Structures are given as C-alpha cells and as structure tokens.
Amino acid sequence: MTLRSVSRVAFALIALGFCGSGLALSVAASSQVPARPLSPRPQPASVAEVRALLQSSSLEDKAWGAWWAGEGKLRELEPALRANLQAALGSPVGGFEAEVALDDTLDALIRFGANGLPVDLLTRIYAEPHRQAEALILLAHSSAPRDDVDRFLMSIVGQKDGAWRWVNWFAAADLLLSRKTPGLVAAVLQDLPFKAHLVICPRIDDCRWVGMGTVGSWSSGGSDLRLPPWAHYILMKPGTTGTLLVEGPTPETTMAYGRYTGPLRLPGPASGPTAGEALAVIAAAVPGVQIPPIDGEILRVEARANGVYEDVTTPFRRDLEARYAQMVRALGDAGLLSASEMTSLATPRLEVAVEHGLPPRTP
C-alpha cells in the first residue's frame, strides 16, 4: 500500500471538519461552467480555463479542475481527467490535497456517465482503500470489452473470505446477473460458507438465542477552504434516495448508489453476505428452481449432563447436506451448472456451530 493510500484513511480519521456541502446538479451545455455560490475560487470563464487547472502541476488546481469539469459535465475534458487519474494511481505522493484531487476526478468521470476507461485501470481503482463503490459505478458504465468486465466482476464474486464487503459482492453479482453472464451460479456457490447452529438450551420449552452484527460509522472529513468539496460514493439497496445502478429481476438483486460530499463514510469490519443472501442471486437467476433452506438453520436441543450431542448433530448435518445436493442437482437439470461444475460443488462448505441459548425467562 502506498503512502498516498494510507493517507486517505488517516485524513478521514483525524480531520475535524468537512469540505463544502452537496450541490443540486443541473445539466449544462458542454461549453458552459455553472456558477457555484460562495465558492472560495472564482468561477472559470471557459472550458480552456478548466483544462488549464487540470494540467497544472498544483494538486489544488487539479482538484478544482476536476470539480468544475464534473459540475459542468465537460465531457471533452475526459482525456485530461483520465491522464490525472492514471498519474495519481501510480504516485506515492500522499496528503489531503492528493486525496481530494483523486476523488473529485473519479466524481467527474462518474457524473459524465458512459466512459471508456479500461478494466485494468478500474481494477487499480477498486484496489484503493474505500474506492470500491466508485470503481464499480464506473465499471457498470464502461465501454470496455464485455469479457474483460465480466472477468473482473467474477473475481469479486469469487472472493468469499478476506477484505471484501457485502455491498461490493452484491453489486458485482447483480451486474453479472443483469448481463446474463454464464458461470455466475457456479461462481456464487464455489467455496460459499454455509453455517448452521446447534443451540444447547437449559430448557427446550424456553430456549432463546440471539446473534449480533456490526455497522459502519462516519468519520470526520477534511476542512480546507482552499479545496473544492470532497466527493464520495456509497452503494446501497434502492430506497427513497439514490441513483439506480442495476435493476435486477427482484428487489434483492437491484442496487443503487448515493453521492455525498464531506465526511468519508468508513465501513464496518470486512464481511460478506451470508450464504442465504448469496443464494438470493441464484433464486433470481432461475425462478423455477426451489432453493431449500440451508444457511442459518437452527436445531435446538436440551442440555445434557454428559455433553454429548453427536446423535443429533450428525443427522442434522446430513439433512443439510442432502438439501444442498438436491439444489445442485436441480441447478444442473436447469442447465445452470455443467457436469464438471456439479462435481466440483458436490460437497458444501458447511459449519455446524455449537451455541448456548440464553437462560430461561424469570417470572
């Protein structure tokens, strides 16, 4: 990781203000730059002036050039923005100015809509800390060769462990589903971790068990009036706000994104979707195939003095494995899995966790 990459996280954690506020967007002619009230910088009078900012050696100028290019939808400046993006991704130089310049460059390219960015460049953006949303949005509107785009999206869907996030996985899967990409079902199932629970209860007639989760948080953003607003993007399920990224056949396979300026939103711990959530993608891909319940299944048993539960655990596991095998056969019969894929997916990655229920309720 470069110094510049580390600095993005550091500045998000230690800065004490935020840079500017979000603005309502309006579509302007490519030869005009819309006014921004109360800007600490004078409004550029022409596209040539914005281009000069982008080509400046000053990171502060580059940041403002990217901001004005995005505000004015100045698509003719895409080559200059792309050159700055490539230079920034390859630079070890860090600092708040570099972070704002890079993020506002991505912001301008996203606001243009369709782009001609190659997949190898988008892959480098995705590898940047907290820039996965921007990379996936640009990828969704990329005119790069379809096979290259699908291959990169498949690599995200294949990441079942490690530093990946639930929303990134779903965005990639939803995009592949909308593109009817062959091999998606096998990619979803490959190494997909299923987890069931054997809950040991003090009393079987009063057995409670509660799971817990984590959420993200908002960090502080940068406060520097010399710079333009610091733009960020987040992926989300569609609601009352957000811009549609991909519309799937079901609400579970539809994804949107939001844009904001100011504080950087830091995600919670790296995690992925549960197997049950991931199977929603398969269910959407083939509505006629019944997807049996496997992940998250719970078997409650009363506590025993000898602490031995194999006589209930083994049948429980075998039943879940049989459900999985039935699903794989049905997907093969539907033509969504080849014979070799069915063989490689024959055994589920299944964990039966032993948990302890809460004490009985007191009157």
Buried (B, 14 or more C-beta within 10 A) or exposed (E): EBEBBEBBBBBBEEBEEBBBEEEEEEEEEEEEBBEBEEBEBEEBEEBEBBBBBBBBEEBBBBBBBBBBBBBBBBBEBBEBBBEBBEEBBEBEEBBBBBBBBBBBBBBBBBBBEEBEBBBEBBBBBBEBBBBBBBBBBBBBBBEBEEEBBBEBBBEBBBBBEEEBBBBBBBBBBBBBBBBEBEBBBBBBBBEBBBBBBBBBBBEEEEBEBEEEEEEEEEBBBBBBEEBBBBBBBBBBEBEEEBEEBBBBBBEBBBBBBBBBBBBBBBBEEEBBBBBBBBBBBBBBBBEEBEBBEBBBBEBBBEBEEEEEBEEBBEEBBEBBBEBBBBBBEBBBEEEBBEEEBBEEBEEBBBEBEEBEBEEEEEE
